[in-house]
């Protein structure tokens, strides 16, 4: 009887796992995809999933947008998160702003965008790129605060200035790189309190694949403006 119960329990657990995986896969299904801009053979591609995440990947510059939108129509209002992958060097003008006719009215493209992930390969952000992303709350940048400050940002991007920018070294993602983050790194280094995997990625400042006092010192240098 005990063996039967154990077997039944194991089968139930397996079914639950399968169901959870199925739900996870369904929640991240791609609903639209294509080439960015006017060139269908271009190096920059995009996909949009059912969670409202727009992922952009490729190499080089995202071209400037003029009166057309890759994700216009029914898709634009559903975009809540943008993930730009490493390799993109410039985010073009009007990439996530502008207006288009929708339901007998004008709807701002990506007006419900709240979160953007930007790689450290980006060197400039165009004019009006996030002009009407008024709900933008967080920008996650893969580089340091010094690298972020070196990015050329075009005019009419007030939403960037109003958002919290979380850079490498900002372990707790509060928009600041300071002694609190350095202390978290030191705790991890002496195994008092281990960092989560994504925190570890932001903690390896010198990219030596180790998290130790050198990274903590790097963070403190950033905090006082020495880096």
Secondary structure, DSSP 8 states (H G I E B T S, - for coil): -HHHHHHHHHHHHHHHHHHHHHHHHHHT-EEEEEESTT-TTSS-EEEEETTSEEEEE-SEE-----S--TT-TTTGGG--EEEE-TTEEEE-TTTT--EEEETTEEEETTTT--EEEE-TT--EE-TTTTTT-TT--EEEESS-HHHHHTSEE-SS-HHHHHSEEE-TT-TT-SS--SHHHHHHHHHHHTTSS---HHHHHHH-TT-SS--SHHHHHHHHHHHTT--
